[in-house]
Amino acid sequence: MIWSVSVDLDGLGCYAAIHGLSLRLDERAQRAVPELAVQRFCELFAALGVHATFFVIGRDAGIALRG
């Protein structure tokens, strides 16, 4: 069987904007997806032996790389 896994790492502010919501996020909330979600996905995929592709918004890439 051939399959692929991809993960979009759009932050909470991006989703709010998509839906026309004005959302003021503190630093912790802004870092939730690029830091916490990436870590959790990596742990899950490693445990399952799964290779995945992550898609990240350019302005958030620095957060993900530093985290």
All heavy atoms as TSV, in Angstrom:
chain	resi	resn	atom	element	x	y	z
A	1	MET	N	N	0.839	-1.164	0.000
A	1	MET	CA	C	0.000	0.000	0.000
A	1	MET	C	C	0.893	1.239	0.000
A	1	MET	O	O	1.868	1.303	0.736
A	1	MET	CB	C	-0.894	-0.006	1.241
A	1	MET	CG	C	-1.737	1.216	1.353
A	1	MET	SD	S	-2.723	1.375	2.878
A	1	MET	CE	C	-3.342	-0.224	3.160
A	2	ILE	N	N	0.547	2.212	-0.813
A	2	ILE	CA	C	1.256	3.486	-0.855
A	2	ILE	C	C	0.330	4.570	-0.326
A	2	ILE	O	O	-0.827	4.659	-0.736
A	2	ILE	CB	C	1.699	3.826	-2.287
A	2	ILE	CG1	C	2.671	2.761	-2.801
A	2	ILE	CG2	C	2.327	5.215	-2.335
A	2	ILE	CD1	C	3.052	2.931	-4.254
A	3	TRP	N	N	0.849	5.368	0.578
A	3	TRP	CA	C	0.082	6.489	1.103
A	3	TRP	C	C	1.038	7.585	1.520
A	3	TRP	O	O	2.231	7.360	1.647
A	3	TRP	CB	C	-0.824	6.065	2.253
A	3	TRP	CG	C	-0.172	5.293	3.349
A	3	TRP	CD1	C	0.268	4.008	3.291
A	3	TRP	CD2	C	0.117	5.746	4.667
A	3	TRP	NE1	N	0.808	3.637	4.499
A	3	TRP	CE2	C	0.721	4.685	5.368
A	3	TRP	CE3	C	-0.091	6.951	5.335
A	3	TRP	CZ2	C	1.119	4.788	6.678
A	3	TRP	CZ3	C	0.307	7.048	6.652
A	3	TRP	CH2	C	0.904	5.980	7.299
A	4	SER	N	N	0.512	8.759	1.712
A	4	SER	CA	C	1.356	9.887	2.126
A	4	SER	C	C	0.657	10.661	3.233
A	4	SER	O	O	-0.566	10.668	3.338
A	4	SER	CB	C	1.661	10.810	0.945
A	4	SER	OG	O	0.483	11.432	0.501
A	5	VAL	N	N	1.476	11.289	4.046
A	5	VAL	CA	C	0.969	12.107	5.146
A	5	VAL	C	C	1.541	13.499	4.991
A	5	VAL	O	O	2.748	13.675	4.826
A	5	VAL	CB	C	1.388	11.525	6.515
A	5	VAL	CG1	C	0.963	12.439	7.647
A	5	VAL	CG2	C	0.827	10.127	6.697
A	6	SER	N	N	0.665	14.488	5.014
A	6	SER	CA	C	1.124	15.874	5.006
A	6	SER	C	C	0.384	16.623	6.113
A	6	SER	O	O	-0.759	16.307	6.428
A	6	SER	CB	C	0.899	16.539	3.649
A	6	SER	OG	O	-0.475	16.612	3.353
A	7	VAL	N	N	1.069	17.589	6.688
A	7	VAL	CA	C	0.523	18.353	7.800
A	7	VAL	C	C	0.678	19.832	7.495
A	7	VAL	O	O	1.785	20.300	7.208
A	7	VAL	CB	C	1.268	18.010	9.122
A	7	VAL	CG1	C	0.705	18.816	10.276
A	7	VAL	CG2	C	1.203	16.523	9.405
A	8	ASP	N	N	-0.420	20.567	7.522
A	8	ASP	CA	C	-0.382	22.020	7.364
A	8	ASP	C	C	-0.243	22.639	8.749
A	8	ASP	O	O	-1.057	22.372	9.629
A	8	ASP	CB	C	-1.652	22.546	6.702
A	8	ASP	CG	C	-1.753	22.149	5.245
A	8	ASP	OD1	O	-0.701	22.068	4.589
A	8	ASP	OD2	O	-2.867	21.917	4.764
A	9	LEU	N	N	0.766	23.456	8.925
A	9	LEU	CA	C	1.047	24.046	10.228
A	9	LEU	C	C	0.600	25.507	10.302
A	9	LEU	O	O	1.310	26.359	10.803
A	9	LEU	CB	C	2.546	23.938	10.533
A	9	LEU	CG	C	3.077	22.519	10.644
A	9	LEU	CD1	C	4.588	22.525	10.765
A	9	LEU	CD2	C	2.443	21.806	11.829
A	10	ASP	N	N	-0.583	25.778	9.805
A	10	ASP	CA	C	-1.113	27.140	9.880
A	10	ASP	C	C	-1.416	27.474	11.340
A	10	ASP	O	O	-2.064	26.697	12.046
A	10	ASP	CB	C	-2.395	27.277	9.061
A	10	ASP	CG	C	-2.170	26.992	7.583
A	10	ASP	OD1	O	-1.001	27.014	7.151
A	10	ASP	OD2	O	-3.148	26.760	6.872
A	11	GLY	N	N	-0.945	28.627	11.781
A	11	GLY	CA	C	-1.147	29.044	13.163
A	11	GLY	C	C	-2.578	29.462	13.437
A	11	GLY	O	O	-3.407	29.620	12.532
A	12	LEU	N	N	-2.882	29.651	14.715
A	12	LEU	CA	C	-4.234	30.025	15.120
A	12	LEU	C	C	-4.665	31.362	14.522
A	12	LEU	O	O	-5.820	31.537	14.144
A	12	LEU	CB	C	-4.311	30.076	16.645
A	12	LEU	CG	C	-3.968	28.772	17.357
A	12	LEU	CD1	C	-3.960	28.974	18.870
A	12	LEU	CD2	C	-4.930	27.679	16.965
A	13	GLY	N	N	-3.729	32.308	14.414
A	13	GLY	CA	C	-4.044	33.607	13.817
A	13	GLY	C	C	-4.430	33.477	12.358
A	13	GLY	O	O	-5.317	34.184	11.864
A	14	CYS	N	N	-3.794	32.571	11.647
A	14	CYS	CA	C	-4.104	32.329	10.241
A	14	CYS	C	C	-5.529	31.802	10.107
A	14	CYS	O	O	-6.297	32.259	9.254
A	14	CYS	CB	C	-3.105	31.347	9.644
A	14	CYS	SG	S	-3.374	31.022	7.894
A	15	TYR	N	N	-5.902	30.850	10.934
A	15	TYR	CA	C	-7.263	30.315	10.875
A	15	TYR	C	C	-8.289	31.373	11.236
A	15	TYR	O	O	-9.370	31.430	10.648
A	15	TYR	CB	C	-7.409	29.086	11.775
A	15	TYR	CG	C	-6.857	27.846	11.137
A	15	TYR	CD1	C	-5.700	27.248	11.613
A	15	TYR	CD2	C	-7.467	27.285	10.021
A	15	TYR	CE1	C	-5.178	26.124	11.012
A	15	TYR	CE2	C	-6.956	26.156	9.421
A	15	TYR	CZ	C	-5.809	25.576	9.917
A	15	TYR	OH	O	-5.291	24.467	9.314
A	16	ALA	N	N	-7.979	32.216	12.197
A	16	ALA	CA	C	-8.901	33.294	12.554
A	16	ALA	C	C	-9.093	34.225	11.362
A	16	ALA	O	O	-10.221	34.607	11.031
A	16	ALA	CB	C	-8.373	34.066	13.759
A	17	ALA	N	N	-8.007	34.586	10.689
A	17	ALA	CA	C	-8.087	35.478	9.533
A	17	ALA	C	C	-8.888	34.854	8.397
A	17	ALA	O	O	-9.674	35.532	7.734
A	17	ALA	CB	C	-6.681	35.845	9.055
A	18	ILE	N	N	-8.702	33.564	8.168
A	18	ILE	CA	C	-9.445	32.864	7.118
A	18	ILE	C	C	-10.951	33.003	7.344
A	18	ILE	O	O	-11.722	33.148	6.399
A	18	ILE	CB	C	-9.053	31.363	7.078
A	18	ILE	CG1	C	-7.634	31.200	6.542
A	18	ILE	CG2	C	-10.041	30.548	6.250
A	18	ILE	CD1	C	-7.064	29.803	6.719
A	19	HIS	N	N	-11.364	33.000	8.603
A	19	HIS	CA	C	-12.783	33.065	8.942
A	19	HIS	C	C	-13.244	34.478	9.288
A	19	HIS	O	O	-14.355	34.667	9.773
A	19	HIS	CB	C	-13.089	32.105	10.087
A	19	HIS	CG	C	-12.845	30.674	9.725
A	19	HIS	ND1	N	-13.665	29.967	8.871
A	19	HIS	CD2	C	-11.843	29.833	10.061
A	19	HIS	CE1	C	-13.192	28.745	8.707
A	19	HIS	NE2	N	-12.084	28.643	9.413
A	20	GLY	N	N	-12.396	35.464	9.028
A	20	GLY	CA	C	-12.772	36.853	9.239
A	20	GLY	C	C	-12.862	37.266	10.692
A	20	GLY	O	O	-13.555	38.223	11.016
A	21	LEU	N	N	-12.161	36.578	11.554
A	21	LEU	CA	C	-12.181	36.907	12.978
A	21	LEU	C	C	-10.951	37.717	13.340
A	21	LEU	O	O	-9.853	37.433	12.885
A	21	LEU	CB	C	-12.186	35.625	13.816
A	21	LEU	CG	C	-13.312	34.643	13.549
A	21	LEU	CD1	C	-13.069	33.347	14.307
A	21	LEU	CD2	C	-14.650	35.249	13.942
A	22	SER	N	N	-11.147	38.738	14.142
A	22	SER	CA	C	-9.989	39.460	14.655
A	22	SER	C	C	-9.621	38.803	15.972
A	22	SER	O	O	-10.425	38.712	16.885
A	22	SER	CB	C	-10.297	40.949	14.839
A	22	SER	OG	O	-11.318	41.118	15.785
A	23	LEU	N	N	-8.433	38.304	16.023
A	23	LEU	CA	C	-8.012	37.527	17.174
A	23	LEU	C	C	-6.666	38.039	17.648
A	23	LEU	O	O	-5.708	38.072	16.890
A	23	LEU	CB	C	-7.905	36.052	16.766
A	23	LEU	CG	C	-7.538	35.036	17.821
A	23	LEU	CD1	C	-8.602	34.996	18.919
A	23	LEU	CD2	C	-7.412	33.659	17.192
A	24	ARG	N	N	-6.611	38.468	18.875
A	24	ARG	CA	C	-5.351	38.912	19.455
A	24	ARG	C	C	-4.785	37.748	20.259
A	24	ARG	O	O	-5.370	37.314	21.241
A	24	ARG	CB	C	-5.573	40.128	20.327
A	24	ARG	CG	C	-6.108	41.324	19.536
A	24	ARG	CD	C	-6.092	42.566	20.378
A	24	ARG	NE	N	-4.744	42.892	20.786
A	24	ARG	CZ	C	-3.979	43.829	20.222
A	24	ARG	NH1	N	-4.449	44.522	19.213
A	24	ARG	NH2	N	-2.773	44.077	20.675
A	25	LEU	N	N	-3.647	37.268	19.802
A	25	LEU	CA	C	-3.035	36.111	20.447
A	25	LEU	C	C	-1.794	36.519	21.226
A	25	LEU	O	O	-0.990	37.297	20.736
A	25	LEU	CB	C	-2.628	35.082	19.387
A	25	LEU	CG	C	-3.748	34.516	18.537
A	25	LEU	CD1	C	-3.181	33.720	17.385
A	25	LEU	CD2	C	-4.673	33.664	19.378
A	26	ASP	N	N	-1.668	35.985	22.419
A	26	ASP	CA	C	-0.442	36.245	23.170
A	26	ASP	C	C	0.683	35.377	22.595
A	26	ASP	O	O	0.466	34.529	21.733
A	26	ASP	CB	C	-0.643	36.005	24.665
A	26	ASP	CG	C	-0.981	34.560	25.019
A	26	ASP	OD1	O	-0.773	33.654	24.183
A	26	ASP	OD2	O	-1.454	34.335	26.147
A	27	GLU	N	N	1.878	35.607	23.074
A	27	GLU	CA	C	3.068	34.899	22.568
A	27	GLU	C	C	2.899	33.380	22.638
A	27	GLU	O	O	3.233	32.655	21.710
A	27	GLU	CB	C	4.300	35.322	23.377
A	27	GLU	CG	C	5.562	34.579	23.056
A	27	GLU	CD	C	6.367	35.233	21.959
A	27	GLU	OE1	O	6.098	36.380	21.607
A	27	GLU	OE2	O	7.281	34.569	21.458
A	28	ARG	N	N	2.374	32.899	23.740
A	28	ARG	CA	C	2.196	31.439	23.919
A	28	ARG	C	C	1.262	30.868	22.862
A	28	ARG	O	O	1.545	29.814	22.270
A	28	ARG	CB	C	1.652	31.161	25.311
A	28	ARG	CG	C	1.504	29.699	25.630
A	28	ARG	CD	C	1.127	29.520	27.109
A	28	ARG	NE	N	0.906	28.123	27.380
A	28	ARG	CZ	C	-0.301	27.588	27.563
A	28	ARG	NH1	N	-1.389	28.327	27.503
A	28	ARG	NH2	N	-0.426	26.304	27.807
A	29	ALA	N	N	0.161	31.535	22.599
A	29	ALA	CA	C	-0.800	31.061	21.603
A	29	ALA	C	C	-0.207	31.109	20.198
A	29	ALA	O	O	-0.459	30.225	19.378
A	29	ALA	CB	C	-2.080	31.885	21.664
A	30	GLN	N	N	0.591	32.132	19.906
A	30	GLN	CA	C	1.216	32.240	18.592
A	30	GLN	C	C	2.207	31.119	18.347
A	30	GLN	O	O	2.417	30.694	17.220
A	30	GLN	CB	C	1.929	33.590	18.454
A	30	GLN	CG	C	0.989	34.759	18.352
A	30	GLN	CD	C	1.737	36.083	18.312
A	30	GLN	OE1	O	2.943	36.116	18.128
A	30	GLN	NE2	N	1.005	37.161	18.482
A	31	ARG	N	N	2.812	30.617	19.400
A	31	ARG	CA	C	3.837	29.586	19.265
A	31	ARG	C	C	3.272	28.170	19.400
A	31	ARG	O	O	3.986	27.192	19.201
A	31	ARG	CB	C	4.924	29.810	20.311
A	31	ARG	CG	C	5.609	31.167	20.170
A	31	ARG	CD	C	6.547	31.450	21.318
A	31	ARG	NE	N	7.776	30.703	21.223
A	31	ARG	CZ	C	8.817	31.066	20.492
A	31	ARG	NH1	N	8.765	32.168	19.776
A	31	ARG	NH2	N	9.906	30.339	20.457
A	32	ALA	N	N	1.990	28.044	19.714
A	32	ALA	CA	C	1.396	26.729	19.977
A	32	ALA	C	C	1.549	25.765	18.810
A	32	ALA	O	O	1.983	24.629	18.995
A	32	ALA	CB	C	-0.080	26.881	20.343
A	33	VAL	N	N	1.187	26.200	17.629
A	33	VAL	CA	C	1.261	25.286	16.480
A	33	VAL	C	C	2.704	25.007	16.074
A	33	VAL	O	O	3.104	23.843	15.997
A	33	VAL	CB	C	0.423	25.810	15.292
A	33	VAL	CG1	C	0.687	25.000	14.035
A	33	VAL	CG2	C	-1.059	25.786	15.650
A	34	PRO	N	N	3.529	26.044	15.829
A	34	PRO	CA	C	4.881	25.726	15.371
A	34	PRO	C	C	5.754	25.012	16.401
A	34	PRO	O	O	6.667	24.290	16.028
A	34	PRO	CB	C	5.474	27.081	15.003
A	34	PRO	CG	C	4.602	28.099	15.609
A	34	PRO	CD	C	3.269	27.473	15.826
A	35	GLU	N	N	5.472	25.161	17.667
A	35	GLU	CA	C	6.302	24.494	18.671
A	35	GLU	C	C	5.653	23.212	19.190
A	35	GLU	O	O	6.210	22.131	19.059
A	35	GLU	CB	C	6.608	25.432	19.838
A	35	GLU	CG	C	7.598	26.510	19.472
A	35	GLU	CD	C	7.981	27.382	20.657
A	35	GLU	OE1	O	7.370	27.244	21.732
A	35	GLU	OE2	O	8.891	28.197	20.491
A	36	LEU	N	N	4.481	23.325	19.774
A	36	LEU	CA	C	3.857	22.158	20.394
A	36	LEU	C	C	3.345	21.155	19.380
A	36	LEU	O	O	3.575	19.951	19.514
A	36	LEU	CB	C	2.712	22.601	21.309
A	36	LEU	CG	C	3.119	23.474	22.494
A	36	LEU	CD1	C	1.894	23.933	23.270
A	36	LEU	CD2	C	4.072	22.725	23.396
A	37	ALA	N	N	2.654	21.620	18.374
A	37	ALA	CA	C	2.072	20.697	17.393
A	37	ALA	C	C	3.158	19.950	16.635
A	37	ALA	O	O	3.045	18.741	16.419
A	37	ALA	CB	C	1.155	21.440	16.431
A	38	VAL	N	N	4.213	20.650	16.231
A	38	VAL	CA	C	5.299	19.987	15.495
A	38	VAL	C	C	5.921	18.894	16.358
A	38	VAL	O	O	6.132	17.763	15.897
A	38	VAL	CB	C	6.367	21.002	15.038
A	38	VAL	CG1	C	7.596	20.291	14.515
A	38	VAL	CG2	C	5.791	21.927	13.977
A	39	GLN	N	N	6.189	19.205	17.602
A	39	GLN	CA	C	6.783	18.220	18.506
A	39	GLN	C	C	5.872	16.998	18.642
A	39	GLN	O	O	6.327	15.853	18.551
A	39	GLN	CB	C	7.031	18.833	19.874
A	39	GLN	CG	C	7.588	17.855	20.887
A	39	GLN	CD	C	7.752	18.465	22.265
A	39	GLN	OE1	O	7.627	19.659	22.451
A	39	GLN	NE2	N	8.021	17.632	23.234
A	40	ARG	N	N	4.584	17.224	18.855
A	40	ARG	CA	C	3.655	16.106	19.043
A	40	ARG	C	C	3.511	15.274	17.774
A	40	ARG	O	O	3.454	14.038	17.841
A	40	ARG	CB	C	2.307	16.633	19.511
A	40	ARG	CG	C	2.375	17.162	20.930
A	40	ARG	CD	C	1.078	17.737	21.389
A	40	ARG	NE	N	1.192	18.262	22.722
A	40	ARG	CZ	C	0.243	18.947	23.321
A	40	ARG	NH1	N	-0.907	19.168	22.705
A	40	ARG	NH2	N	0.430	19.393	24.540
A	41	PHE	N	N	3.431	15.938	16.622
A	41	PHE	CA	C	3.344	15.185	15.367
A	41	PHE	C	C	4.607	14.363	15.146
A	41	PHE	O	O	4.536	13.200	14.740
A	41	PHE	CB	C	3.117	16.116	14.177
A	41	PHE	CG	C	1.674	16.443	13.930
A	41	PHE	CD1	C	1.238	17.753	13.938
A	41	PHE	CD2	C	0.750	15.445	13.650
A	41	PHE	CE1	C	-0.091	18.064	13.690
A	41	PHE	CE2	C	-0.581	15.739	13.408
A	41	PHE	CZ	C	-1.008	17.055	13.430
A	42	CYS	N	N	5.772	14.948	15.407
A	42	CYS	CA	C	7.031	14.216	15.224
A	42	CYS	C	C	7.097	12.989	16.128
A	42	CYS	O	O	7.528	11.912	15.694
A	42	CYS	CB	C	8.226	15.129	15.467
A	42	CYS	SG	S	8.491	16.330	14.151
A	43	GLU	N	N	6.668	13.137	17.371
A	43	GLU	CA	C	6.654	12.003	18.292
A	43	GLU	C	C	5.704	10.915	17.794
A	43	GLU	O	O	6.029	9.725	17.829
A	43	GLU	CB	C	6.259	12.463	19.696
A	43	GLU	CG	C	7.313	13.319	20.368
A	43	GLU	CD	C	6.812	14.003	21.633
A	43	GLU	OE1	O	5.613	13.845	21.991
A	43	GLU	OE2	O	7.617	14.707	22.275
A	44	LEU	N	N	4.520	11.309	17.353
A	44	LEU	CA	C	3.540	10.354	16.845
A	44	LEU	C	C	4.068	9.621	15.620
A	44	LEU	O	O	4.028	8.384	15.559
A	44	LEU	CB	C	2.232	11.072	16.495
A	44	LEU	CG	C	1.176	10.224	15.791
A	44	LEU	CD1	C	0.664	9.111	16.697
A	44	LEU	CD2	C	0.032	11.112	15.309
A	45	PHE	N	N	4.579	10.377	14.658
A	45	PHE	CA	C	5.064	9.770	13.430
A	45	PHE	C	C	6.264	8.855	13.692
A	45	PHE	O	O	6.392	7.793	13.089
A	45	PHE	CB	C	5.410	10.832	12.388
A	45	PHE	CG	C	4.215	11.633	11.929
A	45	PHE	CD1	C	4.374	12.939	11.497
A	45	PHE	CD2	C	2.943	11.095	11.926
A	45	PHE	CE1	C	3.286	13.684	11.061
A	45	PHE	CE2	C	1.846	11.827	11.501
A	45	PHE	CZ	C	2.014	13.126	11.069
A	46	ALA	N	N	7.139	9.241	14.607
A	46	ALA	CA	C	8.291	8.400	14.952
A	46	ALA	C	C	7.820	7.092	15.581
A	46	ALA	O	O	8.327	6.011	15.251
A	46	ALA	CB	C	9.230	9.143	15.903
A	47	ALA	N	N	6.835	7.168	16.466
A	47	ALA	CA	C	6.318	5.963	17.120
A	47	ALA	C	C	5.669	5.013	16.116
A	47	ALA	O	O	5.720	3.794	16.277
A	47	ALA	CB	C	5.311	6.347	18.203
A	48	LEU	N	N	5.070	5.592	15.070
A	48	LEU	CA	C	4.385	4.779	14.058
A	48	LEU	C	C	5.284	4.417	12.885
A	48	LEU	O	O	4.881	3.658	12.010
A	48	LEU	CB	C	3.157	5.528	13.535
A	48	LEU	CG	C	2.061	5.823	14.558
A	48	LEU	CD1	C	0.976	6.704	13.940
A	48	LEU	CD2	C	1.469	4.520	15.093
A	49	GLY	N	N	6.496	4.977	12.853
A	49	GLY	CA	C	7.397	4.731	11.734
A	49	GLY	C	C	6.905	5.376	10.443
A	49	GLY	O	O	7.109	4.842	9.360
A	50	VAL	N	N	6.275	6.528	10.568
A	50	VAL	CA	C	5.677	7.221	9.426
A	50	VAL	C	C	6.551	8.397	9.009
A	50	VAL	O	O	7.036	9.154	9.855
A	50	VAL	CB	C	4.260	7.734	9.801
A	50	VAL	CG1	C	3.694	8.643	8.741
A	50	VAL	CG2	C	3.335	6.566	10.061
A	51	HIS	N	N	6.746	8.557	7.713
A	51	HIS	CA	C	7.407	9.733	7.168
A	51	HIS	C	C	6.317	10.711	6.759
A	51	HIS	O	O	5.278	10.303	6.230
A	51	HIS	CB	C	8.250	9.372	5.945
A	51	HIS	CG	C	9.393	8.473	6.289
A	51	HIS	ND1	N	10.609	8.956	6.705
A	51	HIS	CD2	C	9.484	7.129	6.314
A	51	HIS	CE1	C	11.399	7.944	6.954
A	51	HIS	NE2	N	10.750	6.813	6.726
A	52	ALA	N	N	6.532	11.993	6.997
A	52	ALA	CA	C	5.515	12.995	6.686
A	52	ALA	C	C	6.163	14.252	6.142
A	52	ALA	O	O	7.355	14.489	6.345
A	52	ALA	CB	C	4.702	13.329	7.939
A	53	THR	N	N	5.364	15.035	5.463
A	53	THR	CA	C	5.786	16.340	4.962
A	53	THR	C	C	5.022	17.402	5.738
A	53	THR	O	O	3.804	17.321	5.881
A	53	THR	CB	C	5.465	16.469	3.454
A	53	THR	OG1	O	6.143	15.428	2.753
A	53	THR	CG2	C	5.898	17.822	2.926
A	54	PHE	N	N	5.757	18.398	6.226
A	54	PHE	CA	C	5.144	19.509	6.951
A	54	PHE	C	C	5.146	20.745	6.055
A	54	PHE	O	O	6.165	21.056	5.434
A	54	PHE	CB	C	5.929	19.823	8.228
A	54	PHE	CG	C	5.806	18.773	9.294
A	54	PHE	CD1	C	6.617	17.650	9.287
A	54	PHE	CD2	C	4.884	18.911	10.311
A	54	PHE	CE1	C	6.524	16.677	10.269
A	54	PHE	CE2	C	4.770	17.945	11.307
A	54	PHE	CZ	C	5.587	16.828	11.277
A	55	PHE	N	N	4.030	21.447	6.026
A	55	PHE	CA	C	3.924	22.700	5.293
A	55	PHE	C	C	3.739	23.810	6.318
A	55	PHE	O	O	2.853	23.740	7.169
A	55	PHE	CB	C	2.738	22.668	4.323
A	55	PHE	CG	C	2.901	21.658	3.231
A	55	PHE	CD1	C	2.417	20.373	3.386
A	55	PHE	CD2	C	3.577	21.980	2.065
A	55	PHE	CE1	C	2.576	19.423	2.380
A	55	PHE	CE2	C	3.753	21.043	1.057
A	55	PHE	CZ	C	3.250	19.763	1.222
A	56	VAL	N	N	4.591	24.818	6.235
A	56	VAL	CA	C	4.563	25.892	7.222
A	56	VAL	C	C	4.537	27.239	6.520
A	56	VAL	O	O	5.112	27.410	5.444
A	56	VAL	CB	C	5.776	25.787	8.181
A	56	VAL	CG1	C	7.082	25.976	7.447
A	56	VAL	CG2	C	5.669	26.759	9.326
A	57	ILE	N	N	3.865	28.197	7.114
A	57	ILE	CA	C	3.837	29.574	6.610
A	57	ILE	C	C	5.215	30.183	6.881
A	57	ILE	O	O	5.776	30.003	7.963
A	57	ILE	CB	C	2.736	30.377	7.308
A	57	ILE	CG1	C	1.372	29.784	6.946
A	57	ILE	CG2	C	2.808	31.859	6.925
A	57	ILE	CD1	C	0.218	30.377	7.709
A	58	GLY	N	N	5.740	30.888	5.912
A	58	GLY	CA	C	7.089	31.434	6.000
A	58	GLY	C	C	7.374	32.202	7.273
A	58	GLY	O	O	8.414	32.011	7.900
A	59	ARG	N	N	6.476	33.066	7.689
A	59	ARG	CA	C	6.744	33.874	8.890
A	59	ARG	C	C	6.796	33.027	10.152
A	59	ARG	O	O	7.364	33.421	11.156
A	59	ARG	CB	C	5.719	34.986	9.035
A	59	ARG	CG	C	4.344	34.505	9.430
A	59	ARG	CD	C	3.402	35.672	9.760
A	59	ARG	NE	N	2.103	35.135	10.041
A	59	ARG	CZ	C	1.075	35.151	9.197
A	59	ARG	NH1	N	1.212	35.705	8.016
A	59	ARG	NH2	N	-0.079	34.620	9.531
A	60	ASP	N	N	6.197	31.825	10.115
A	60	ASP	CA	C	6.228	30.933	11.274
A	60	ASP	C	C	7.384	29.945	11.227
A	60	ASP	O	O	7.660	29.271	12.205
A	60	ASP	CB	C	4.914	30.136	11.363
A	60	ASP	CG	C	3.715	31.017	11.641
A	60	ASP	OD1	O	3.895	32.132	12.186
A	60	ASP	OD2	O	2.585	30.593	11.326
A	61	ALA	N	N	8.081	29.885	10.116
A	61	ALA	CA	C	9.165	28.901	9.970
A	61	ALA	C	C	10.268	29.142	10.989
A	61	ALA	O	O	10.816	28.195	11.541
A	61	ALA	CB	C	9.732	28.944	8.549
A	62	GLY	N	N	10.580	30.383	11.270
A	62	GLY	CA	C	11.612	30.694	12.252
A	62	GLY	C	C	11.251	30.207	13.639
A	62	GLY	O	O	12.102	29.742	14.377
A	63	ILE	N	N	9.974	30.276	13.993
A	63	ILE	CA	C	9.529	29.798	15.298
A	63	ILE	C	C	9.714	28.296	15.363
A	63	ILE	O	O	10.220	27.760	16.339
A	63	ILE	CB	C	8.042	30.160	15.549
A	63	ILE	CG1	C	7.874	31.673	15.627
A	63	ILE	CG2	C	7.541	29.501	16.821
A	63	ILE	CD1	C	6.425	32.137	15.662
A	64	ALA	N	N	9.327	27.598	14.303
A	64	ALA	CA	C	9.437	26.134	14.280
A	64	ALA	C	C	10.897	25.698	14.356
A	64	ALA	O	O	11.230	24.725	15.012
A	64	ALA	CB	C	8.762	25.569	13.031
A	65	LEU	N	N	11.776	26.419	13.686
A	65	LEU	CA	C	13.190	26.048	13.669
A	65	LEU	C	C	13.864	26.343	14.996
A	65	LEU	O	O	14.760	25.634	15.419
A	65	LEU	CB	C	13.912	26.771	12.536
A	65	LEU	CG	C	13.478	26.370	11.132
A	65	LEU	CD1	C	14.156	27.266	10.101
A	65	LEU	CD2	C	13.796	24.905	10.870
A	66	ARG	N	N	13.447	27.421	15.675
A	66	ARG	CA	C	14.042	27.767	16.973
A	66	ARG	C	C	13.543	26.857	18.072
A	66	ARG	O	O	14.232	26.611	19.028
A	66	ARG	CB	C	13.714	29.215	17.330
A	66	ARG	CG	C	14.493	30.238	16.559
A	66	ARG	CD	C	14.289	31.616	17.170
A	66	ARG	NE	N	12.891	31.971	17.328
A	66	ARG	CZ	C	12.168	32.641	16.424
A	66	ARG	NH1	N	12.697	32.988	15.285
A	66	ARG	NH2	N	10.915	32.958	16.658
A	67	GLY	N	N	12.266	26.406	17.955
A	67	GLY	CA	C	11.607	25.656	19.029
A	67	GLY	C	C	12.140	24.336	19.276
A	67	GLY	O	O	13.078	23.815	19.515
